[in-house]
Amino acid sequence: VGWESADVEFIATRLSLVPMKGGKPPRKVVITQGCDPTVVAIRGHVTKYPVVALPKEKLVDTNGAGDAFV
């Protein structure tokens, strides 16, 4: 893409501004980062949501996709 950045908030912002085809509603970009805050971007506006740390024995990944919060 050529953004030359590893800044998650910057990337989420840019992705949220990519137009949708066919008059669909704006993109909603959600980036999870394990125990780091979840980043949500809509129309170029970023909101970060803290993740509450859980003990390892309370973690459950029912999808098996490796996307559980840690």
PDB file with SEQRES, HELIX, SHEET and CRYST1 records, atoms N, CA, C and O in Angstrom:
SEQRES   1 A   70  VAL GLY TRP GLU SER ALA ASP VAL GLU PHE ILE ALA THR          
SEQRES   2 A   70  ARG LEU SER LEU VAL PRO MET LYS GLY GLY LYS PRO PRO          
SEQRES   3 A   70  ARG LYS VAL VAL ILE THR GLN GLY CYS ASP PRO THR VAL          
SEQRES   4 A   70  VAL ALA ILE ARG GLY HIS VAL THR LYS TYR PRO VAL VAL          
SEQRES   5 A   70  ALA LEU PRO LYS GLU LYS LEU VAL ASP THR ASN GLY ALA          
SEQRES   6 A   70  GLY ASP ALA PHE VAL                                          
HELIX    1 AA1 VAL A    8  SER A   16  1                                   9    
HELIX    2 AA2 LYS A   21  GLY A   23  5                                   3    
HELIX    3 AA3 LYS A   56  LYS A   58  5                                   3    
SHEET    1 AA1 3 LYS A  28  GLN A  33  0                                        
SHEET    2 AA1 3 ASP A  36  ILE A  42 -1                                        
SHEET    3 AA1 3 HIS A  45  TYR A  49 -1                                        
CRYST1    1.000    1.000    1.000  90.00  90.00  90.00 P 1           1          
ATOM      1  N   VAL A   1       0.827  -1.190   0.000  1.00  0.00           N  
ATOM      2  CA  VAL A   1       0.000   0.000   0.000  1.00  0.00           C  
ATOM      3  C   VAL A   1       0.867   1.248   0.000  1.00  0.00           C  
ATOM      4  O   VAL A   1       0.447   2.296  -0.490  1.00  0.00           O  
ATOM      5  N   GLY A   2       2.079   1.145   0.547  1.00  0.00           N  
ATOM      6  CA  GLY A   2       3.002   2.262   0.500  1.00  0.00           C  
ATOM      7  C   GLY A   2       2.867   3.261   1.629  1.00  0.00           C  
ATOM      8  O   GLY A   2       3.315   4.399   1.492  1.00  0.00           O  
ATOM      9  N   TRP A   3       2.261   2.871   2.741  1.00  0.00           N  
ATOM     10  CA  TRP A   3       2.109   3.805   3.851  1.00  0.00           C  
ATOM     11  C   TRP A   3       3.371   3.890   4.689  1.00  0.00           C  
ATOM     12  O   TRP A   3       3.540   4.853   5.437  1.00  0.00           O  
ATOM     13  N   GLU A   4       4.260   2.914   4.588  1.00  0.00           N  
ATOM     14  CA  GLU A   4       5.544   2.948   5.290  1.00  0.00           C  
ATOM     15  C   GLU A   4       5.381   3.219   6.785  1.00  0.00           C  
ATOM     16  O   GLU A   4       6.131   4.010   7.358  1.00  0.00           O  
ATOM     17  N   SER A   5       4.406   2.567   7.418  1.00  0.00           N  
ATOM     18  CA  SER A   5       4.168   2.798   8.839  1.00  0.00           C  
ATOM     19  C   SER A   5       3.767   1.497   9.518  1.00  0.00           C  
ATOM     20  O   SER A   5       3.081   0.660   8.931  1.00  0.00           O  
ATOM     21  N   ALA A   6       4.204   1.339  10.760  1.00  0.00           N  
ATOM     22  CA  ALA A   6       3.775   0.205  11.584  1.00  0.00           C  
ATOM     23  C   ALA A   6       2.824   0.691  12.678  1.00  0.00           C  
ATOM     24  O   ALA A   6       2.451  -0.077  13.564  1.00  0.00           O  
ATOM     25  N   ASP A   7       2.430   1.972  12.614  1.00  0.00           N  
ATOM     26  CA  ASP A   7       1.532   2.566  13.601  1.00  0.00           C  
ATOM     27  C   ASP A   7       0.113   2.047  13.373  1.00  0.00           C  
ATOM     28  O   ASP A   7      -0.515   2.369  12.364  1.00  0.00           O  
ATOM     29  N   VAL A   8      -0.383   1.252  14.301  1.00  0.00           N  
ATOM     30  CA  VAL A   8      -1.682   0.592  14.148  1.00  0.00           C  
ATOM     31  C   VAL A   8      -2.815   1.609  14.008  1.00  0.00           C  
ATOM     32  O   VAL A   8      -3.719   1.412  13.195  1.00  0.00           O  
ATOM     33  N   GLU A   9      -2.780   2.682  14.778  1.00  0.00           N  
ATOM     34  CA  GLU A   9      -3.837   3.697  14.685  1.00  0.00           C  
ATOM     35  C   GLU A   9      -3.833   4.375  13.314  1.00  0.00           C  
ATOM     36  O   GLU A   9      -4.893   4.618  12.737  1.00  0.00           O  
ATOM     37  N   PHE A  10      -2.655   4.675  12.799  1.00  0.00           N  
ATOM     38  CA  PHE A  10      -2.541   5.279  11.470  1.00  0.00           C  
ATOM     39  C   PHE A  10      -3.104   4.335  10.405  1.00  0.00           C  
ATOM     40  O   PHE A  10      -3.868   4.758   9.538  1.00  0.00           O  
ATOM     41  N   ILE A  11      -2.729   3.074  10.473  1.00  0.00           N  
ATOM     42  CA  ILE A  11      -3.187   2.092   9.486  1.00  0.00           C  
ATOM     43  C   ILE A  11      -4.705   1.928   9.565  1.00  0.00           C  
ATOM     44  O   ILE A  11      -5.377   1.898   8.534  1.00  0.00           O  
ATOM     45  N   ALA A  12      -5.249   1.822  10.776  1.00  0.00           N  
ATOM     46  CA  ALA A  12      -6.698   1.689  10.943  1.00  0.00           C  
ATOM     47  C   ALA A  12      -7.430   2.907  10.374  1.00  0.00           C  
ATOM     48  O   ALA A  12      -8.458   2.772   9.711  1.00  0.00           O  
ATOM     49  N   THR A  13      -6.888   4.092  10.642  1.00  0.00           N  
ATOM     50  CA  THR A  13      -7.496   5.318  10.120  1.00  0.00           C  
ATOM     51  C   THR A  13      -7.533   5.299   8.604  1.00  0.00           C  
ATOM     52  O   THR A  13      -8.574   5.556   7.998  1.00  0.00           O  
ATOM     53  N   ARG A  14      -6.395   4.992   7.989  1.00  0.00           N  
ATOM     54  CA  ARG A  14      -6.330   4.977   6.521  1.00  0.00           C  
ATOM     55  C   ARG A  14      -7.268   3.935   5.924  1.00  0.00           C  
ATOM     56  O   ARG A  14      -7.948   4.207   4.935  1.00  0.00           O  
ATOM     57  N   LEU A  15      -7.309   2.739   6.522  1.00  0.00           N  
ATOM     58  CA  LEU A  15      -8.202   1.697   6.021  1.00  0.00           C  
ATOM     59  C   LEU A  15      -9.663   2.123   6.126  1.00  0.00           C  
ATOM     60  O   LEU A  15     -10.461   1.817   5.240  1.00  0.00           O  
ATOM     61  N   SER A  16     -10.020   2.820   7.193  1.00  0.00           N  
ATOM     62  CA  SER A  16     -11.412   3.234   7.378  1.00  0.00           C  
ATOM     63  C   SER A  16     -11.851   4.273   6.357  1.00  0.00           C  
ATOM     64  O   SER A  16     -13.047   4.468   6.142  1.00  0.00           O  
ATOM     65  N   LEU A  17     -10.890   4.938   5.727  1.00  0.00           N  
ATOM     66  CA  LEU A  17     -11.206   5.964   4.728  1.00  0.00           C  
ATOM     67  C   LEU A  17     -11.259   5.423   3.305  1.00  0.00           C  
ATOM     68  O   LEU A  17     -11.584   6.166   2.379  1.00  0.00           O  
ATOM     69  N   VAL A  18     -10.943   4.138   3.113  1.00  0.00           N  
ATOM     70  CA  VAL A  18     -11.034   3.533   1.785  1.00  0.00           C  
ATOM     71  C   VAL A  18     -12.517   3.385   1.451  1.00  0.00           C  
ATOM     72  O   VAL A  18     -13.248   2.741   2.203  1.00  0.00           O  
ATOM     73  N   PRO A  19     -12.976   3.963   0.341  1.00  0.00           N  
ATOM     74  CA  PRO A  19     -14.405   3.921   0.031  1.00  0.00           C  
ATOM     75  C   PRO A  19     -14.910   2.503  -0.248  1.00  0.00           C  
ATOM     76  O   PRO A  19     -14.190   1.658  -0.780  1.00  0.00           O  
ATOM     77  N   MET A  20     -16.151   2.274   0.122  1.00  0.00           N  
ATOM     78  CA  MET A  20     -16.826   1.008  -0.175  1.00  0.00           C  
ATOM     79  C   MET A  20     -17.469   1.131  -1.553  1.00  0.00           C  
ATOM     80  O   MET A  20     -17.849   2.224  -1.973  1.00  0.00           O  
ATOM     81  N   LYS A  21     -17.587   0.014  -2.245  1.00  0.00           N  
ATOM     82  CA  LYS A  21     -18.240   0.017  -3.557  1.00  0.00           C  
ATOM     83  C   LYS A  21     -19.755  -0.076  -3.404  1.00  0.00           C  
ATOM     84  O   LYS A  21     -20.263  -0.589  -2.407  1.00  0.00           O  
ATOM     85  N   GLY A  22     -20.453   0.420  -4.394  1.00  0.00           N  
ATOM     86  CA  GLY A  22     -21.890   0.240  -4.464  1.00  0.00           C  
ATOM     87  C   GLY A  22     -22.693   0.994  -3.423  1.00  0.00           C  
ATOM     88  O   GLY A  22     -23.795   0.569  -3.076  1.00  0.00           O  
ATOM     89  N   GLY A  23     -22.172   2.103  -2.913  1.00  0.00           N  
ATOM     90  CA  GLY A  23     -22.927   2.904  -1.967  1.00  0.00           C  
ATOM     91  C   GLY A  23     -23.120   2.259  -0.605  1.00  0.00           C  
ATOM     92  O   GLY A  23     -24.024   2.643   0.136  1.00  0.00           O  
ATOM     93  N   LYS A  24     -22.283   1.282  -0.264  1.00  0.00           N  
ATOM     94  CA  LYS A  24     -22.379   0.631   1.039  1.00  0.00           C  
ATOM     95  C   LYS A  24     -21.954   1.604   2.140  1.00  0.00           C  
ATOM     96  O   LYS A  24     -21.259   2.584   1.870  1.00  0.00           O  
ATOM     97  N   PRO A  25     -22.370   1.334   3.382  1.00  0.00           N  
ATOM     98  CA  PRO A  25     -21.963   2.201   4.506  1.00  0.00           C  
ATOM     99  C   PRO A  25     -20.439   2.218   4.669  1.00  0.00           C  
ATOM    100  O   PRO A  25     -19.745   1.339   4.158  1.00  0.00           O  
ATOM    101  N   PRO A  26     -19.922   3.229   5.390  1.00  0.00           N  
ATOM    102  CA  PRO A  26     -18.467   3.342   5.577  1.00  0.00           C  
ATOM    103  C   PRO A  26     -17.871   2.109   6.254  1.00  0.00           C  
ATOM    104  O   PRO A  26     -18.545   1.386   6.988  1.00  0.00           O  
ATOM    105  N   ARG A  27     -16.595   1.900   5.983  1.00  0.00           N  
ATOM    106  CA  ARG A  27     -15.868   0.789   6.609  1.00  0.00           C  
ATOM    107  C   ARG A  27     -15.753   0.990   8.112  1.00  0.00           C  
ATOM    108  O   ARG A  27     -15.624   2.110   8.607  1.00  0.00           O  
ATOM    109  N   LYS A  28     -15.802  -0.123   8.812  1.00  0.00           N  
ATOM    110  CA  LYS A  28     -15.528  -0.151  10.247  1.00  0.00           C  
ATOM    111  C   LYS A  28     -14.333  -1.070  10.432  1.00  0.00           C  
ATOM    112  O   LYS A  28     -14.434  -2.272  10.185  1.00  0.00           O  
ATOM    113  N   VAL A  29     -13.216  -0.527  10.858  1.00  0.00           N  
ATOM    114  CA  VAL A  29     -11.977  -1.280  10.989  1.00  0.00           C  
ATOM    115  C   VAL A  29     -11.759  -1.590  12.465  1.00  0.00           C  
ATOM    116  O   VAL A  29     -11.757  -0.690  13.305  1.00  0.00           O  
ATOM    117  N   VAL A  30     -11.575  -2.876  12.775  1.00  0.00           N  
ATOM    118  CA  VAL A  30     -11.320  -3.309  14.145  1.00  0.00           C  
ATOM    119  C   VAL A  30     -10.025  -4.113  14.153  1.00  0.00           C  
ATOM    120  O   VAL A  30      -9.910  -5.117  13.450  1.00  0.00           O  
ATOM    121  N   ILE A  31      -9.055  -3.675  14.942  1.00  0.00           N  
ATOM    122  CA  ILE A  31      -7.782  -4.373  15.037  1.00  0.00           C  
ATOM    123  C   ILE A  31      -7.573  -4.784  16.491  1.00  0.00           C  
ATOM    124  O   ILE A  31      -7.431  -3.942  17.378  1.00  0.00           O  
ATOM    125  N   THR A  32      -7.558  -6.098  16.715  1.00  0.00           N  
ATOM    126  CA  THR A  32      -7.275  -6.613  18.056  1.00  0.00           C  
ATOM    127  C   THR A  32      -5.774  -6.819  18.181  1.00  0.00           C  
ATOM    128  O   THR A  32      -5.089  -7.108  17.200  1.00  0.00           O  
ATOM    129  N   GLN A  33      -5.272  -6.666  19.400  1.00  0.00           N  
ATOM    130  CA  GLN A  33      -3.826  -6.746  19.628  1.00  0.00           C  
ATOM    131  C   GLN A  33      -3.504  -7.530  20.887  1.00  0.00           C  
ATOM    132  O   GLN A  33      -2.611  -7.151  21.645  1.00  0.00           O  
ATOM    133  N   GLY A  34      -4.229  -8.625  21.118  1.00  0.00           N  
ATOM    134  CA  GLY A  34      -3.981  -9.408  22.325  1.00  0.00           C  
ATOM    135  C   GLY A  34      -4.303  -8.604  23.557  1.00  0.00           C  
ATOM    136  O   GLY A  34      -5.437  -8.150  23.718  1.00  0.00           O  
ATOM    137  N   CYS A  35      -3.319  -8.412  24.449  1.00  0.00           N  
ATOM    138  CA  CYS A  35      -3.562  -7.672  25.692  1.00  0.00           C  
ATOM    139  C   CYS A  35      -3.447  -6.158  25.515  1.00  0.00           C  
ATOM    140  O   CYS A  35      -3.742  -5.405  26.444  1.00  0.00           O  
ATOM    141  N   ASP A  36      -3.025  -5.707  24.341  1.00  0.00           N  
ATOM    142  CA  ASP A  36      -2.978  -4.267  24.064  1.00  0.00           C  
ATOM    143  C   ASP A  36      -4.366  -3.790  23.634  1.00  0.00           C  
ATOM    144  O   ASP A  36      -5.201  -4.605  23.241  1.00  0.00           O  
ATOM    145  N   PRO A  37      -4.623  -2.481  23.702  1.00  0.00           N  
ATOM    146  CA  PRO A  37      -5.963  -1.984  23.380  1.00  0.00           C  
ATOM    147  C   PRO A  37      -6.434  -2.379  21.978  1.00  0.00           C  
ATOM    148  O   PRO A  37      -5.645  -2.459  21.036  1.00  0.00           O  
ATOM    149  N   THR A  38      -7.743  -2.623  21.867  1.00  0.00           N  
ATOM    150  CA  THR A  38      -8.373  -2.863  20.569  1.00  0.00           C  
ATOM    151  C   THR A  38      -8.579  -1.511  19.911  1.00  0.00           C  
ATOM    152  O   THR A  38      -9.045  -0.568  20.551  1.00  0.00           O  
ATOM    153  N   VAL A  39      -8.230  -1.411  18.628  1.00  0.00           N  
ATOM    154  CA  VAL A  39      -8.327  -0.158  17.891  1.00  0.00           C  
ATOM    155  C   VAL A  39      -9.508  -0.262  16.928  1.00  0.00           C  
ATOM    156  O   VAL A  39      -9.596  -1.201  16.137  1.00  0.00           O  
ATOM    157  N   VAL A  40     -10.421   0.724  17.004  1.00  0.00           N  
ATOM    158  CA  VAL A  40     -11.580   0.770  16.115  1.00  0.00           C  
ATOM    159  C   VAL A  40     -11.530   2.097  15.372  1.00  0.00           C  
ATOM    160  O   VAL A  40     -11.372   3.152  15.985  1.00  0.00           O  
ATOM    161  N   ALA A  41     -11.666   2.044  14.036  1.00  0.00           N  
ATOM    162  CA  ALA A  41     -11.658   3.265  13.229  1.00  0.00           C  
ATOM    163  C   ALA A  41     -12.879   3.268  12.314  1.00  0.00           C  
ATOM    164  O   ALA A  41     -13.160   2.291  11.620  1.00  0.00           O  
ATOM    165  N   ILE A  42     -13.597   4.391  12.332  1.00  0.00           N  
ATOM    166  CA  ILE A  42     -14.756   4.597  11.469  1.00  0.00           C  
ATOM    167  C   ILE A  42     -14.667   6.016  10.925  1.00  0.00           C  
ATOM    168  O   ILE A  42     -14.577   6.982  11.683  1.00  0.00           O  
ATOM    169  N   ARG A  43     -14.693   6.125   9.595  1.00  0.00           N  
ATOM    170  CA  ARG A  43     -14.620   7.437   8.927  1.00  0.00           C  
ATOM    171  C   ARG A  43     -13.428   8.265   9.383  1.00  0.00           C  
ATOM    172  O   ARG A  43     -13.530   9.486   9.499  1.00  0.00           O  
ATOM    173  N   GLY A  44     -12.294   7.612   9.644  1.00  0.00           N  
ATOM    174  CA  GLY A  44     -11.083   8.322  10.023  1.00  0.00           C  
ATOM    175  C   GLY A  44     -10.978   8.666  11.493  1.00  0.00           C  
ATOM    176  O   GLY A  44      -9.992   9.270  11.915  1.00  0.00           O  
ATOM    177  N   HIS A  45     -11.972   8.294  12.282  1.00  0.00           N  
ATOM    178  CA  HIS A  45     -11.945   8.568  13.721  1.00  0.00           C  
ATOM    179  C   HIS A  45     -11.581   7.286  14.460  1.00  0.00           C  
ATOM    180  O   HIS A  45     -12.235   6.258  14.282  1.00  0.00           O  
ATOM    181  N   VAL A  46     -10.542   7.343  15.290  1.00  0.00           N  
ATOM    182  CA  VAL A  46     -10.050   6.169  16.010  1.00  0.00           C  
ATOM    183  C   VAL A  46     -10.489   6.213  17.468  1.00  0.00           C  
ATOM    184  O   VAL A  46     -10.416   7.253  18.124  1.00  0.00           O  
ATOM    185  N   THR A  47     -10.948   5.064  17.961  1.00  0.00           N  
ATOM    186  CA  THR A  47     -11.241   4.882  19.379  1.00  0.00           C  
ATOM    187  C   THR A  47     -10.477   3.654  19.835  1.00  0.00           C  
ATOM    188  O   THR A  47     -10.444   2.639  19.140  1.00  0.00           O  
ATOM    189  N   LYS A  48      -9.857   3.751  21.015  1.00  0.00           N  
ATOM    190  CA  LYS A  48      -9.137   2.607  21.570  1.00  0.00           C  
ATOM    191  C   LYS A  48      -9.901   2.088  22.787  1.00  0.00           C  
ATOM    192  O   LYS A  48     -10.369   2.861  23.623  1.00  0.00           O  
ATOM    193  N   TYR A  49     -10.016   0.754  22.867  1.00  0.00           N  
ATOM    194  CA  TYR A  49     -10.717   0.116  23.968  1.00  0.00           C  
ATOM    195  C   TYR A  49      -9.727  -0.751  24.742  1.00  0.00           C  
ATOM    196  O   TYR A  49      -9.074  -1.622  24.167  1.00  0.00           O  
ATOM    197  N   PRO A  50      -9.620  -0.507  26.046  1.00  0.00           N  
ATOM    198  CA  PRO A  50      -8.678  -1.304  26.841  1.00  0.00           C  
ATOM    199  C   PRO A  50      -9.142  -2.756  26.945  1.00  0.00           C  
ATOM    200  O   PRO A  50     -10.333  -3.055  26.866  1.00  0.00           O  
ATOM    201  N   VAL A  51      -8.188  -3.631  27.120  1.00  0.00           N  
ATOM    202  CA  VAL A  51      -8.457  -5.059  27.292  1.00  0.00           C  
ATOM    203  C   VAL A  51      -8.123  -5.415  28.737  1.00  0.00           C  
ATOM    204  O   VAL A  51      -7.034  -5.121  29.231  1.00  0.00           O  
ATOM    205  N   VAL A  52      -9.075  -6.049  29.395  1.00  0.00           N  
ATOM    206  CA  VAL A  52      -8.869  -6.466  30.779  1.00  0.00           C  
ATOM    207  C   VAL A  52      -8.095  -7.785  30.776  1.00  0.00           C  
ATOM    208  O   VAL A  52      -8.522  -8.763  30.163  1.00  0.00           O  
ATOM    209  N   ALA A  53      -6.967  -7.800  31.458  1.00  0.00           N  
ATOM    210  CA  ALA A  53      -6.140  -9.015  31.508  1.00  0.00           C  
ATOM    211  C   ALA A  53      -6.839 -10.087  32.338  1.00  0.00           C  
ATOM    212  O   ALA A  53      -7.370  -9.811  33.414  1.00  0.00           O  
ATOM    213  N   LEU A  54      -6.829 -11.304  31.822  1.00  0.00           N  
ATOM    214  CA  LEU A  54      -7.398 -12.452  32.530  1.00  0.00           C  
ATOM    215  C   LEU A  54      -6.288 -13.448  32.832  1.00  0.00           C  
ATOM    216  O   LEU A  54      -5.292 -13.513  32.110  1.00  0.00           O  
ATOM    217  N   PRO A  55      -6.459 -14.227  33.902  1.00  0.00           N  
ATOM    218  CA  PRO A  55      -5.496 -15.297  34.150  1.00  0.00           C  
ATOM    219  C   PRO A  55      -5.560 -16.316  33.008  1.00  0.00           C  
ATOM    220  O   PRO A  55      -6.616 -16.521  32.410  1.00  0.00           O  
ATOM    221  N   LYS A  56      -4.436 -16.945  32.715  1.00  0.00           N  
ATOM    222  CA  LYS A  56      -4.342 -17.870  31.590  1.00  0.00           C  
ATOM    223  C   LYS A  56      -5.422 -18.955  31.626  1.00  0.00           C  
ATOM    224  O   LYS A  56      -5.928 -19.352  30.576  1.00  0.00           O  
ATOM    225  N   GLU A  57      -5.778 -19.434  32.809  1.00  0.00           N  
ATOM    226  CA  GLU A  57      -6.765 -20.511  32.917  1.00  0.00           C  
ATOM    227  C   GLU A  57      -8.184 -20.048  32.569  1.00  0.00           C  
ATOM    228  O   GLU A  57      -9.070 -20.883  32.385  1.00  0.00           O  
ATOM    229  N   LYS A  58      -8.414 -18.742  32.475  1.00  0.00           N  
ATOM    230  CA  LYS A  58      -9.740 -18.226  32.115  1.00  0.00           C  
ATOM    231  C   LYS A  58      -9.870 -17.915  30.621  1.00  0.00           C  
ATOM    232  O   LYS A  58     -10.959 -17.576  30.159  1.00  0.00           O  
ATOM    233  N   LEU A  59      -8.781 -18.026  29.866  1.00  0.00           N  
ATOM    234  CA  LEU A  59      -8.824 -17.745  28.431  1.00  0.00           C  
ATOM    235  C   LEU A  59      -9.483 -18.894  27.686  1.00  0.00           C  
ATOM    236  O   LEU A  59      -9.167 -20.062  27.913  1.00  0.00           O  
ATOM    237  N   VAL A  60     -10.410 -18.544  26.786  1.00  0.00           N  
ATOM    238  CA  VAL A  60     -11.088 -19.544  25.970  1.00  0.00           C  
ATOM    239  C   VAL A  60     -11.113 -19.022  24.528  1.00  0.00           C  
ATOM    240  O   VAL A  60     -11.576 -17.911  24.270  1.00  0.00           O  
ATOM    241  N   ASP A  61     -10.623 -19.816  23.617  1.00  0.00           N  
ATOM    242  CA  ASP A  61     -10.657 -19.466  22.192  1.00  0.00           C  
ATOM    243  C   ASP A  61     -11.569 -20.473  21.511  1.00  0.00           C  
ATOM    244  O   ASP A  61     -11.106 -21.499  21.012  1.00  0.00           O  
ATOM    245  N   THR A  62     -12.867 -20.184  21.488  1.00  0.00           N  
ATOM    246  CA  THR A  62     -13.842 -21.136  20.932  1.00  0.00           C  
ATOM    247  C   THR A  62     -13.761 -21.239  19.420  1.00  0.00           C  
ATOM    248  O   THR A  62     -14.215 -22.230  18.848  1.00  0.00           O  
ATOM    249  N   ASN A  63     -13.194 -20.236  18.759  1.00  0.00           N  
ATOM    250  CA  ASN A  63     -13.041 -20.273  17.308  1.00  0.00           C  
ATOM    251  C   ASN A  63     -11.876 -21.140  16.872  1.00  0.00           C  
ATOM    252  O   ASN A  63     -11.908 -21.753  15.805  1.00  0.00           O  
ATOM    253  N   GLY A  64     -10.854 -21.186  17.700  1.00  0.00           N  
ATOM    254  CA  GLY A  64      -9.636 -21.880  17.297  1.00  0.00           C  
ATOM    255  C   GLY A  64      -8.854 -21.086  16.258  1.00  0.00           C  
ATOM    256  O   GLY A  64      -7.962 -21.621  15.599  1.00  0.00           O  
ATOM    257  N   ALA A  65      -9.190 -19.811  16.116  1.00  0.00           N  
ATOM    258  CA  ALA A  65      -8.528 -18.972  15.101  1.00  0.00           C  
ATOM    259  C   ALA A  65      -7.381 -18.168  15.676  1.00  0.00           C  
ATOM    260  O   ALA A  65      -6.738 -17.406  14.954  1.00  0.00           O  
ATOM    261  N   GLY A  66      -7.109 -18.326  16.978  1.00  0.00           N  
ATOM    262  CA  GLY A  66      -6.017 -17.603  17.591  1.00  0.00           C  
ATOM    263  C   GLY A  66      -6.299 -16.146  17.843  1.00  0.00           C  
ATOM    264  O   GLY A  66      -5.375 -15.359  18.047  1.00  0.00           O  
ATOM    265  N   ASP A  67      -7.572 -15.772  17.831  1.00  0.00           N  
ATOM    266  CA  ASP A  67      -7.897 -14.359  17.999  1.00  0.00           C  
ATOM    267  C   ASP A  67      -8.423 -14.025  19.392  1.00  0.00           C  
ATOM    268  O   ASP A  67      -9.067 -12.992  19.574  1.00  0.00           O  
ATOM    269  N   ALA A  68      -8.161 -14.877  20.367  1.00  0.00           N  
ATOM    270  CA  ALA A  68      -8.605 -14.608  21.739  1.00  0.00           C  
ATOM    271  C   ALA A  68      -7.784 -13.471  22.330  1.00  0.00           C  
ATOM    272  O   ALA A  68      -6.610 -13.306  22.002  1.00  0.00           O  
ATOM    273  N   PHE A  69      -8.403 -12.700  23.192  1.00  0.00           N  
ATOM    274  CA  PHE A  69      -7.686 -11.657  23.926  1.00  0.00           C  
ATOM    275  C   PHE A  69      -6.889 -12.341  25.033  1.00  0.00           C  
ATOM    276  O   PHE A  69      -7.383 -13.263  25.682  1.00  0.00           O  
ATOM    277  N   VAL A  70      -5.664 -11.890  25.242  1.00  0.00           N  
ATOM    278  CA  VAL A  70      -4.836 -12.476  26.306  1.00  0.00           C  
ATOM    279  C   VAL A  70      -4.502 -11.442  27.342  1.00  0.00           C  
ATOM    280  O   VAL A  70      -3.813 -11.744  28.316  1.00  0.00           O  
TER     281      VAL A  70                                                      
END                                                                             
